[in-house]
Amino acid sequence: MVSEEVRMIAEQYDIDLSKIKGSGVNGEVTLEDLEKYIREHFFPKVKEEKKVFGIRKVIADRLSKSYREAVHVTLNMETEMDNLIQMRKKLTEKLGEKPSYTVLMLKCIAKAIRDFIEINATMEKERIVIYDNVNINVAIDSPIGLITPVIRDVDKKALKELLKDYADIVERAKKGALKEKDFVGGTFTITNLGMFGVDSFTPIINPPQIAILGLNRITQKPVMKNGEIKVASVMVLSLTFDHRAIDGAPAARFLERAKYYLEHPEKVFEVE
């Protein structure tokens, strides 16, 4: 004999109770016996469990806080990249090394932030703080997960210095050698998933900041120019902002300005 509860649950799983060795009185199948059988036969087997601690726990807590509190809105805007690609070739000749697209885009975006400084802000409770320093957190894949160390005063630094700073944080991130100072003082975040073939996504705001810009893959597609169809290299910019702190129109204007500098890199870089 088995209890009515055990019988009803067994029916839901089409379980023949005679196949279960019971641990109850006279070999009766108990609820615990049935639950164990269900776990073993119907639930996925655990391969590995990892405790969330250290920086990974900080990341998890911050992302949870971001989704609980910020009002996320994402805008996507297509940007032509052919001029930046050509500028990269010119800068490669000038510098004697090939600058990463991330750094070139970082510089263009920093200039757009300077033009629309209200996006360069944090919000905590009912207080919005707009900063003068353009300190950009850059999302980097590391052995402990995605982390966002900061590069300071991006708009003021020469390209060579910026390339050096970026190479330094990437190298130290991969070695697990970043320090607390590398994570404080950021005012805006950039995350690049282009190298993974991503066309667009919804970045999660890095609290207490009010905005984050996602960079996607550069791909070729036909576009209409002066009444003619031509092939262009394009990329989608994905801006997520906190609607509590900034409205859609100024956020869109900032995104348009970032697009403008990416499409007109001669306004950002000097090439002799």
URQUI-V874338 format. One line per field, one symbol per residue. ss: DSSP state (A for helix, B for strand, O for the rest). phi: phi as a letter, one per 40 degrees, with the letter a starting at -180 (. if undefined). psi: psi as a letter, one per 20 degrees, with the letter a starting at -180 (. if undefined). A space follows every 50 residues. Layout:
BEGIN
ss: ???
phi: ???
psi: ???
END
This chain:
BEGIN
ss: OOOAAAAAAAAAOOOOAAAOOOOOAAAOOOAAAAAAAAAAAAOOOOOOOO OOOAAAAAAAAAAAAAAAAOOBBBBBBBBBOAAAAAAAAAAAAAAOOOOO AAAAAAAAAAAAAAAOAAAOBBBBOOBBBBOOOOOBBBBBBBOOBBBBBB BOOAAAOOAAAAAAAAAAAAAAAAAOOOOAAAAOOOOBBBBBOAAAOOOO OOOOOOOOBOBBBBBOOOBBBBBBBOOBBBBBBBBBBBBBBBOOOOOAAA AAAAAAAAAAAAAOAAAOOOOO
phi: .bccccccccccbfcccccbccbccfgcccccccccccccbbbccccabb ccagccccccccccccccbcccbbbbacbcbdcccccccccccccgaccc cdcccdcccccccccbccccabbbfbbbbcbcccbbcbcbcbcbhcbbcb bcfcccccddcccccccccccccccgbcbdccbbgcbabbbbbdcbgcca abccdccccbaabcbbccbcacbcbfgbcbcbcbaccbbbbcccbacccc ccccccccddcccbcccbbbbc
psi: qrqhggggghhhjlpohiipoqjapkjporhhgghgggghiiqqpphqpp porchhhggggghggghhgqnpppppppppjghhghhhgghghghjqoqq hggghggghhhhghhmiiimrqppdkppopqhpnopppppprhjaprmrq pqlhhiqqgghggggghghgghghikjqrhhiiqjqiqqppojhijjphq rnqppnqjriqqpppaqpqpqpqppljqpqpqpqqppoppqoihhqrhgh ghhghhhggghhimiiigqpo.
END
